[in-house]
Amino acid sequence: MSTAILTGPPAPGSSLEGDLRSLGFDVRVANGPEHTAALISAVPAAERVALVDPRFVGHVHALRLALTDPRFPAASVTGALTAQPAGRVALAGAVRAVSATVPAGAGAVAGDGVVDSVIAELEAQGVAVHHPELGSLIAAVPSEAAERHRVRAAVEAVDDEAVRLRSAVKARDGFFTTFCISPYSRYIARWCARRGLTPNQVTTASLLTALIAAGCAATGTRAGFVAAGLLLLFSFVLDCTDGQLARYSLQYSTMGAWLDATFDRAKEYAYYAGLALGAARGGDDVWALALGAMVLQTCRHVVDFSFNEANHDATANTSPTAALSSKLDSVGWTVWLRRMIVLPIGERWAMIAVLTAVTTPRIVFCALLVGCALAACYTTAGRVLRSLTRKAHRTDRAAQALADLADSGPAAEAVARVTARTARSLPGIAPLAAAVAGAAALVATAAFTGFGSVWTVVAALGYAATSGIAVARPLKGALDWLVPPVFRAAEYGTILVLAAHAGVNGALPAAFGLIAAVAYHHYDTVYRIRGGTGAPPHWLVRTIGGHEGRVLAVTLLALLPGATDFTIALTVLAVAVALVVLVESIRFWVSSQAPAVHDEGEPA
């Protein structure tokens, strides 16, 4: 149990002790600054400690935001401060420094104001103290009875629970989610919180619901398609609920970060597979369309990730295009229109669910491909314009993030080392030009030379060389953020084309499994970088070959005597990559190094 220390006896009639206990704190009362320091030292080092001014008056949720959020080593509002184990040493030092300024024997009355003095001392020492946004919530330390009465009246005038429910909803979300899901999913989140359910349990329930939906779609019957659409929508409701529950009850965790970051993709791509299986039962082979939808959606995300990482901490980061976008944000309807155009997860899943129920899998995938293609053109064009008109200096951190997203293997790294000196003298567009040239030659050769052609292997070797040239110098150019998406499109597109040309049952499903496994690795890389822990270990990237190594392996497998042998080999490769990637990912995300955060900004 966490410990809350009141720096003096609470005021008569105060509910402060009860409020703290309702938040899970064991409450102790100090009789002065020296006693406060002694009580802090007596708390086990592995526990959270909170200091609270006994005169505190405010909303319980204000205390909850300041004292129970697990993401911050230290956090505070007026009159209340908390420190997790990582911040305990700094807290103890600040309390001792404040105690030294209080006259000996001053007693409990001198405890008044100690908390705010400790907060100021921590910040003066350079300790990062998080100050949550309270909005209409109140946290105050009135010193006079009349002032205390006014603050209490102000507290009663604001509905603490209503504010808590509103803040449970993500501040920036899509139109469908904002107006069709969140108005009631927040109440489901509260219902779950009051029954002790955790966000991870709700996330898992969402995954299971989506998998059942995929199973219903796989039946290939109209009743199955209708049930699949309804279950997919319910899965999305639960998907919104888990994040709202985390924000409502401040239950952030490392495991939650991993589940929330990866299950959306697992649900969507499993549903694609279910639709393809259902179509096959009706005699319609749409595996190529399902695979194309997965490739396009994943490449869209890579564009988002790469652009954001390239500009995450860029200096002088301004452009006329960004200024125009800011102006449009002031016109309400344009904000929602632009959020819908990019086809975020809410709009996308709603479209998939409705079309599944009333049409056929082929129509679902065709609509999905058209919608995602238009969204990709809109977002990519806008970001290219911003990059070309932006005067920005990208940092070494951004260049490293793009290099990690590139996922280069041993072959590309070897070429990069050999060509590093020459690459520095090439024009700024050289990295992107090299990547595009190699990727275009590879995919075109795979598409037009027929299955099992040795020329595809030659093109794969050329692709490895151009990939190395593309990453031979730091990716700091205006359009260098496009290099990782080009690599993804080349790898996934080559696998899709070769599997389609194999012309045997099972080749496309095997390719679907391989791309799903590799895509998981790429998403895992993104979320590690976003969490500030860096890319996956280098041995993992080398073990699974890097993007150019996997491309070369698949083109060599296409030379096997029969297309059936290719399918079997592709399946084995998919299983091997999935096992290696999943084992390392699970090891990382359940370790103490994983970030205890939830993503609030991904367009999904």
Summary of the structure (lengths in Angstrom):
residues: 604
radius of gyration: 27.9
end to end distance: 36.9
largest distance: 91.2
contacts: 2112
relative contact order: 0.08
helix: 68%
strand: 6%
